């Protein structure tokens, strides 16, 4: 779908309950204030089910449909049953045109990463600083890359705007 791949930034951490989702919510809100079109791709290492038992889409899937699309005036969802997991790049190719893509949960992927570090949850960084573009933390790191406060969505978006020449 995309002719030019927008920047992709992975929000990563060693553990769950590190604050990745909370930071991503703040980043998406700030990005929208700037007029950016934003996508978020969440990886789930387990299986997930967006359908609710008994709903039409669930019934179609249970009947054997490989793809079920749900469309309303303001949202569209496409649920596709697959034998094998798609790579992140395959998922990204299917997204509509946006200015910036955030991912969550792809900590072993090859996209630029911002590590979320909370001192009450972590003892040390999961990644080496040279594997990251920045750190979001409740403590300061002097490791040669930008380190932002966990609540500094404005600063992180300023950094991303400059790094990727975003509007």
N, C-alpha and C positions, 0 to 999 in steps of 0.2 A: 504494500500500500504506500509506504513512504519512499519517495525518490531520494531524499537526503536524510540520513539518520540524524536525529537530534541528539544532543549530549545525553548520556546515560550516567547517572550517579547512583551507586549502591550505598545504602545506609546499612551498616553492618555492626555486629558486636559479637563478643565471644559467647554470651549467654542470652537466652530469652529473658524477658522482664528487665531489660537493660535501659529501656526508654526509646527504642527505635521508632515505634509507632507514634509515640507522643511527639518526638522530634519531627517525624514526617508530617504529622498533622499541622504543626506550626510552619514548616517549610512550604507546604501546599497552600496554606492560608496566605502566607507572605507572597508567594509566587503569583497567586491569583490577584492580590492587591496591585501587583506590578503589571497585570494584564497578560501574563504568560498563560499559554495553554499547557497543562501539565497532565502527565499520565503517571500512574503508580502501578508497578507490577510486583505483586506479593508472591513469594515462593512458599509453598506449604510442603514440607517434607513428608507429611502424612497425607492421607486422601481427604479431600473436602467435598462437601455436597451443598450447593447453593439451593437446590430444590427442597421443597417442603413436601413430605409425604402427603398424598391426596390431591395436591395442586395439579393443574393440567400439565405443566411442564414436566413434573415428576412422573406423571402417568405416561406421557409420551416416551420419556427415557426408559421407564420400566417396560414399555411395550417393545422397545428395541431401537428407537430412533437414535441414530449416531450423532445428530446435531438437532438441537432445539433452540430456536431463537424466540426471544420475548421482546416485544417492542411496544412502547407507549409514547405519548407526545414528548416526553423529556428524557427517556432512557431506552437503551437497547442492550440486551445481554444475549450472548451466544454461548450456549453450553455444548461442548463437544466431547464426546466420549472417545478416548484414545487408548490404544494398546500400550504405547510407550510415551514417556514424558517428553515434551518438547524442550529443546534447549532454550535458553534465554533469548538468543539471537532469533530463533524461529518465532518466539512469542512477539518480540519487538517488531519484526517484519509485518506483523498483522495489525499493528496499532494504527489508528488514524493519525493524521498530522498533528504534532504538538511541538512546543518549543523546548521542552525538557522532560526527561523521563527519570523518575526515581524508582529504584528497586529496593525491596526489603527481603532479606532472607537468602540472598545469593552470595553468601560470604566466601564461597570458593570460586566465584565467577571471575571473569577477566575485565570487568568494568571498573572505572575509577571509583574509589571507596572513601567514604567518610566513616570513621569508626566512632561509635558511641561508647563512651567510657564513664561509668558511674563508680565512684570509689567504694560505695557500700556493697557493690555487686562484684567488682573486678579487683584483682591484685596487680595485674599488668596488662599492657596492650596486647591484643590478640595478634595484630600485624606489626611488622617492622615499619617504621615511619616511611621508608622509601616505597612501601607498597600502598600508601595512602595519599590522598590529596589534602586531607584535613582530619582533625579530631574535634569531636563535640564532647565536652566533659565538664564535670563539676570540680575538677582540679586542673591546674595548669601544667602543660607539658612544654618543655623547651627542647624540641627534637628536630627543628629545621623545617617544619611545615606549620601551616596555620592551626591554631587551637582556639576553638570558640566555646563559649559557655553553652550549656545544654538548652538554654532559653533564647539564644541569640539567632533567631531565624532571620532577622534583618541582616546581620553580619554575614551569615552563611550565604544568603541569597545575593548580597553584594559581591562576595567572593566568586560565586558561580557566574554571576552576570559578567564580571570582568574576565574570568577564566575562559568562558565560552561565548563571549560577545553577545549576550542575550539583551533584548530590548529593555 
